[in-house]
Amino acid sequence: MKERIVVNEGVHFGKPCIADTRIPVVDILELVRDGIGFDEIVANYYPDIQLEDIKACLKYVIDIVVAEDVHISAQT
């Protein structure tokens, strides 16, 4: 799945993109956030990608969140 998402400093200032495209992961995530279905994203927004690319975007972000350490301090 990782081969579907690439980071290249020469494309979108190093933002993660779908491999072999200039489509940033964040653009896909915003469409998903807005309730647009995967099939509609492919059909109406990005016909050059596949459903697996959208799933890879979600997995990419999930992996980041899983790896993130959250430190909560007790307030007194």
VENKA-V119884 format. One record per helix or strand of 2 or more residues. SS is the DSSP state (H for helix, E for strand). FROM is the first residue (numbers start at 1). TO is the last residue. If there is no record, write none. Layout:
# VENKA-V119884
ss=SS from=FROM to=TO
ss=SS from=FROM to=TO
This chain:
# VENKA-V119884
ss=H from=2 to=4
ss=E from=5 to=6
ss=H from=12 to=14
ss=E from=17 to=18
ss=H from=25 to=33
ss=H from=38 to=45
ss=H from=51 to=67
